[in-house]
């Protein structure tokens, strides 16, 4: 599925046996969040396992981007799913700390813990799954 917008952020979803790796690249703001949020809510609703949100290439442009992350967290919790923030950019990590959201969200840095939650390397999970790419 491809979604288009002038800011062109992209979402890549990799299905793995233990969950989903979702990589967001680009600016998350009032113009780009609606389509991305809807697609990710569908992943949470329809697919089992952990949701790993990779944010190294994402920039939170305004409160809407931050709100989307919190919305995903709440939605995942309602569905009895775990959501992790993986490799946030320095700016995003600072923003989460300043808003004290790092107390609510699980933040991981793959350089410190390359196996993440399952103890297996990230590459193993990705090799076994399927990839979907969305461009907002």
C-alpha atoms as an extended CHARMM CRD file, in Angstrom:
* protein
*
       136  EXT
         1         1  UNK       CA              0.0000000000        0.0000000000        0.0000000000  PROA      1               0.0000000000
         2         2  UNK       CA              1.3630000000        3.4550000000       -0.8530000000  PROA      2               0.0000000000
         3         3  UNK       CA              0.2170000000        6.7040000000        0.7130000000  PROA      3               0.0000000000
         4         4  UNK       CA              1.4300000000       10.0430000000       -0.7050000000  PROA      4               0.0000000000
         5         5  UNK       CA              1.8200000000       13.5440000000        0.6760000000  PROA      5               0.0000000000
         6         6  UNK       CA              4.0560000000       16.4920000000       -0.0940000000  PROA      6               0.0000000000
         7         7  UNK       CA              6.3430000000       15.7680000000        2.9020000000  PROA      7               0.0000000000
         8         8  UNK       CA              6.8140000000       12.1340000000        1.7800000000  PROA      8               0.0000000000
         9         9  UNK       CA              7.6710000000       10.3330000000        5.0420000000  PROA      9               0.0000000000
        10        10  UNK       CA              7.8440000000        6.5840000000        4.6640000000  PROA      10              0.0000000000
        11        11  UNK       CA              6.7660000000        3.6630000000        6.8070000000  PROA      11              0.0000000000
        12        12  UNK       CA              8.3050000000        0.2320000000        6.3710000000  PROA      12              0.0000000000
        13        13  UNK       CA              6.6330000000       -2.6670000000        8.1580000000  PROA      13              0.0000000000
        14        14  UNK       CA              8.5590000000       -5.9020000000        8.5630000000  PROA      14              0.0000000000
        15        15  UNK       CA              6.4820000000       -8.8190000000        9.8210000000  PROA      15              0.0000000000
        16        16  UNK       CA              8.4120000000      -11.2080000000       12.0550000000  PROA      16              0.0000000000
        17        17  UNK       CA              7.3750000000      -14.2960000000       14.0320000000  PROA      17              0.0000000000
        18        18  UNK       CA              7.4740000000      -12.3720000000       17.3240000000  PROA      18              0.0000000000
        19        19  UNK       CA              5.9550000000       -9.0840000000       16.1370000000  PROA      19              0.0000000000
        20        20  UNK       CA              6.5620000000       -6.2330000000       13.7390000000  PROA      20              0.0000000000
        21        21  UNK       CA              9.4230000000       -3.8510000000       13.0680000000  PROA      21              0.0000000000
        22        22  UNK       CA              8.0310000000       -0.5160000000       11.8740000000  PROA      22              0.0000000000
        23        23  UNK       CA             10.5670000000        1.9820000000       10.5700000000  PROA      23              0.0000000000
        24        24  UNK       CA              9.4470000000        5.5950000000       10.2300000000  PROA      24              0.0000000000
        25        25  UNK       CA             11.5390000000        7.9660000000        8.1360000000  PROA      25              0.0000000000
        26        26  UNK       CA             10.7460000000       11.6390000000        7.6630000000  PROA      26              0.0000000000
        27        27  UNK       CA              8.8580000000       14.3700000000        9.4400000000  PROA      27              0.0000000000
        28        28  UNK       CA              5.9060000000       13.4560000000       11.6590000000  PROA      28              0.0000000000
        29        29  UNK       CA              3.5800000000       16.4360000000       11.8040000000  PROA      29              0.0000000000
        30        30  UNK       CA             -0.0190000000       17.5040000000       11.3300000000  PROA      30              0.0000000000
        31        31  UNK       CA              0.2370000000       16.9360000000        7.5490000000  PROA      31              0.0000000000
        32        32  UNK       CA              1.7010000000       13.4290000000        7.6230000000  PROA      32              0.0000000000
        33        33  UNK       CA              0.4230000000       11.7560000000       10.7850000000  PROA      33              0.0000000000
        34        34  UNK       CA             -3.1890000000       10.8470000000        9.8250000000  PROA      34              0.0000000000
        35        35  UNK       CA             -2.3230000000        8.2920000000        7.1310000000  PROA      35              0.0000000000
        36        36  UNK       CA              0.5960000000        6.8680000000        9.0920000000  PROA      36              0.0000000000
        37        37  UNK       CA             -1.4830000000        6.5690000000       12.2720000000  PROA      37              0.0000000000
        38        38  UNK       CA             -4.3220000000        4.7770000000       10.4680000000  PROA      38              0.0000000000
        39        39  UNK       CA             -1.9350000000        2.2660000000        8.8780000000  PROA      39              0.0000000000
        40        40  UNK       CA             -0.1990000000        1.5400000000       12.1850000000  PROA      40              0.0000000000
        41        41  UNK       CA             -3.4830000000        1.1960000000       14.0800000000  PROA      41              0.0000000000
        42        42  UNK       CA             -4.4140000000       -1.4540000000       11.5160000000  PROA      42              0.0000000000
        43        43  UNK       CA             -1.1280000000       -3.2920000000       12.1990000000  PROA      43              0.0000000000
        44        44  UNK       CA             -1.8590000000       -3.2220000000       15.9280000000  PROA      44              0.0000000000
        45        45  UNK       CA             -5.4450000000       -4.3710000000       15.4470000000  PROA      45              0.0000000000
        46        46  UNK       CA             -4.8690000000       -7.1760000000       12.9590000000  PROA      46              0.0000000000
        47        47  UNK       CA             -1.4140000000       -8.5900000000       13.6240000000  PROA      47              0.0000000000
        48        48  UNK       CA             -0.1510000000      -10.2970000000       16.7960000000  PROA      48              0.0000000000
        49        49  UNK       CA              3.1110000000       -9.7480000000       18.6410000000  PROA      49              0.0000000000
        50        50  UNK       CA              5.3370000000       -6.9330000000       19.7320000000  PROA      50              0.0000000000
        51        51  UNK       CA              5.4050000000       -3.5900000000       17.8870000000  PROA      51              0.0000000000
        52        52  UNK       CA              8.9340000000       -2.1900000000       17.5170000000  PROA      52              0.0000000000
        53        53  UNK       CA              8.8300000000        1.4230000000       16.3060000000  PROA      53              0.0000000000
        54        54  UNK       CA             12.2180000000        2.4230000000       14.8120000000  PROA      54              0.0000000000
        55        55  UNK       CA             12.6080000000        6.2160000000       14.9250000000  PROA      55              0.0000000000
        56        56  UNK       CA             16.2640000000        6.8510000000       13.9820000000  PROA      56              0.0000000000
        57        57  UNK       CA             15.2230000000        8.5000000000       10.7050000000  PROA      57              0.0000000000
        58        58  UNK       CA             12.0710000000       10.1980000000       11.9850000000  PROA      58              0.0000000000
        59        59  UNK       CA             11.6970000000       13.7860000000       13.1130000000  PROA      59              0.0000000000
        60        60  UNK       CA              8.8460000000       14.7800000000       15.3910000000  PROA      60              0.0000000000
        61        61  UNK       CA              7.7840000000       18.0320000000       13.7620000000  PROA      61              0.0000000000
        62        62  UNK       CA              5.0200000000       19.1160000000       16.1310000000  PROA      62              0.0000000000
        63        63  UNK       CA              2.7540000000       17.9120000000       18.9210000000  PROA      63              0.0000000000
        64        64  UNK       CA              0.7850000000       15.8100000000       16.4320000000  PROA      64              0.0000000000
        65        65  UNK       CA              3.7980000000       13.5510000000       15.8810000000  PROA      65              0.0000000000
        66        66  UNK       CA              4.2680000000       13.1060000000       19.6140000000  PROA      66              0.0000000000
        67        67  UNK       CA              0.5380000000       12.5080000000       20.0090000000  PROA      67              0.0000000000
        68        68  UNK       CA              0.6630000000        9.7830000000       17.3670000000  PROA      68              0.0000000000
        69        69  UNK       CA              3.3400000000        7.9120000000       19.3210000000  PROA      69              0.0000000000
        70        70  UNK       CA              1.2380000000        8.1210000000       22.4900000000  PROA      70              0.0000000000
        71        71  UNK       CA             -1.8730000000        7.0610000000       20.5780000000  PROA      71              0.0000000000
        72        72  UNK       CA             -0.0280000000        3.9990000000       19.2540000000  PROA      72              0.0000000000
        73        73  UNK       CA              1.1650000000        3.1870000000       22.7700000000  PROA      73              0.0000000000
        74        74  UNK       CA             -2.3890000000        3.3910000000       24.1950000000  PROA      74              0.0000000000
        75        75  UNK       CA             -3.8310000000        1.3860000000       21.3140000000  PROA      75              0.0000000000
        76        76  UNK       CA             -1.1970000000       -1.3270000000       21.6900000000  PROA      76              0.0000000000
        77        77  UNK       CA             -1.8730000000       -1.5360000000       25.4410000000  PROA      77              0.0000000000
        78        78  UNK       CA             -5.6300000000       -1.9210000000       24.8020000000  PROA      78              0.0000000000
        79        79  UNK       CA             -4.8650000000       -4.8060000000       22.4410000000  PROA      79              0.0000000000
        80        80  UNK       CA             -2.5280000000       -6.3650000000       25.0530000000  PROA      80              0.0000000000
        81        81  UNK       CA              0.4740000000       -5.6840000000       22.8420000000  PROA      81              0.0000000000
        82        82  UNK       CA              3.8570000000       -4.2810000000       23.7700000000  PROA      82              0.0000000000
        83        83  UNK       CA              5.2410000000       -1.2680000000       21.8980000000  PROA      83              0.0000000000
        84        84  UNK       CA              8.9290000000       -0.3650000000       21.9800000000  PROA      84              0.0000000000
        85        85  UNK       CA             10.6430000000        2.7550000000       20.6690000000  PROA      85              0.0000000000
        86        86  UNK       CA             13.8790000000        1.6290000000       18.9850000000  PROA      86              0.0000000000
        87        87  UNK       CA             16.8370000000        3.9200000000       18.2610000000  PROA      87              0.0000000000
        88        88  UNK       CA             15.1430000000        7.3110000000       18.5530000000  PROA      88              0.0000000000
        89        89  UNK       CA             17.1880000000       10.1920000000       17.1640000000  PROA      89              0.0000000000
        90        90  UNK       CA             18.9500000000       12.3270000000       19.7810000000  PROA      90              0.0000000000
        91        91  UNK       CA             16.3370000000       15.0420000000       19.3090000000  PROA      91              0.0000000000
        92        92  UNK       CA             13.4470000000       12.6050000000       19.7190000000  PROA      92              0.0000000000
        93        93  UNK       CA             15.0430000000       11.0100000000       22.7960000000  PROA      93              0.0000000000
        94        94  UNK       CA             15.4850000000       14.4660000000       24.3800000000  PROA      94              0.0000000000
        95        95  UNK       CA             11.8770000000       15.3630000000       23.6030000000  PROA      95              0.0000000000
        96        96  UNK       CA             10.6330000000       12.1370000000       25.2090000000  PROA      96              0.0000000000
        97        97  UNK       CA             12.7750000000       12.8480000000       28.2970000000  PROA      97              0.0000000000
        98        98  UNK       CA             11.6730000000       16.4930000000       28.5870000000  PROA      98              0.0000000000
        99        99  UNK       CA              8.0160000000       15.4620000000       28.3670000000  PROA      99              0.0000000000
       100       100  UNK       CA              8.7520000000       12.5990000000       30.7840000000  PROA      100             0.0000000000
       101       101  UNK       CA              7.3020000000       10.1560000000       28.2930000000  PROA      101             0.0000000000
       102       102  UNK       CA             10.4010000000        7.9860000000       28.6470000000  PROA      102             0.0000000000
       103       103  UNK       CA              8.7680000000        6.9120000000       31.9340000000  PROA      103             0.0000000000
       104       104  UNK       CA              5.7370000000        5.5410000000       30.0750000000  PROA      104             0.0000000000
       105       105  UNK       CA              7.3270000000        4.2880000000       26.8570000000  PROA      105             0.0000000000
       106       106  UNK       CA              9.9030000000        1.5270000000       26.5370000000  PROA      106             0.0000000000
       107       107  UNK       CA             12.9120000000        2.9970000000       24.7070000000  PROA      107             0.0000000000
       108       108  UNK       CA             15.7100000000        0.7540000000       23.3990000000  PROA      108             0.0000000000
       109       109  UNK       CA             18.9690000000        1.5250000000       21.6310000000  PROA      109             0.0000000000
       110       110  UNK       CA             20.0490000000       -1.3440000000       19.3900000000  PROA      110             0.0000000000
       111       111  UNK       CA             23.7350000000       -0.5350000000       19.9070000000  PROA      111             0.0000000000
       112       112  UNK       CA             23.3000000000       -1.3950000000       23.5910000000  PROA      112             0.0000000000
       113       113  UNK       CA             20.9050000000       -4.3080000000       23.1880000000  PROA      113             0.0000000000
       114       114  UNK       CA             21.0010000000       -5.6900000000       19.6630000000  PROA      114             0.0000000000
       115       115  UNK       CA             18.7530000000       -8.6540000000       20.5040000000  PROA      115             0.0000000000
       116       116  UNK       CA             15.9610000000       -6.4200000000       21.8140000000  PROA      116             0.0000000000
       117       117  UNK       CA             13.2220000000       -8.3400000000       23.5660000000  PROA      117             0.0000000000
       118       118  UNK       CA             13.7090000000      -11.8650000000       22.2900000000  PROA      118             0.0000000000
       119       119  UNK       CA             17.4560000000      -12.2480000000       22.7470000000  PROA      119             0.0000000000
       120       120  UNK       CA             17.9230000000      -12.9120000000       19.0250000000  PROA      120             0.0000000000
       121       121  UNK       CA             19.6830000000      -10.5590000000       16.6230000000  PROA      121             0.0000000000
       122       122  UNK       CA             17.3910000000       -8.1310000000       14.7990000000  PROA      122             0.0000000000
       123       123  UNK       CA             18.5240000000       -9.5090000000       11.4210000000  PROA      123             0.0000000000
       124       124  UNK       CA             17.1140000000      -12.9420000000       12.2980000000  PROA      124             0.0000000000
       125       125  UNK       CA             13.6530000000      -11.5300000000       12.9000000000  PROA      125             0.0000000000
       126       126  UNK       CA             13.6880000000       -9.5510000000        9.6790000000  PROA      126             0.0000000000
       127       127  UNK       CA             14.9110000000      -12.4000000000        7.4950000000  PROA      127             0.0000000000
       128       128  UNK       CA             11.9490000000      -14.5360000000        8.4810000000  PROA      128             0.0000000000
       129       129  UNK       CA              9.2690000000      -11.9010000000        7.8100000000  PROA      129             0.0000000000
       130       130  UNK       CA              7.6380000000       -9.9600000000        5.0270000000  PROA      130             0.0000000000
       131       131  UNK       CA              8.1310000000       -6.2920000000        4.2330000000  PROA      131             0.0000000000
       132       132  UNK       CA              5.4910000000       -3.6550000000        3.4670000000  PROA      132             0.0000000000
       133       133  UNK       CA              6.3660000000       -0.0730000000        2.5980000000  PROA      133             0.0000000000
       134       134  UNK       CA              4.0470000000        2.9230000000        2.8750000000  PROA      134             0.0000000000
       135       135  UNK       CA              4.8880000000        6.4260000000        1.7270000000  PROA      135             0.0000000000
       136       136  UNK       CA              2.7020000000        9.1590000000        3.1730000000  PROA      136             0.0000000000
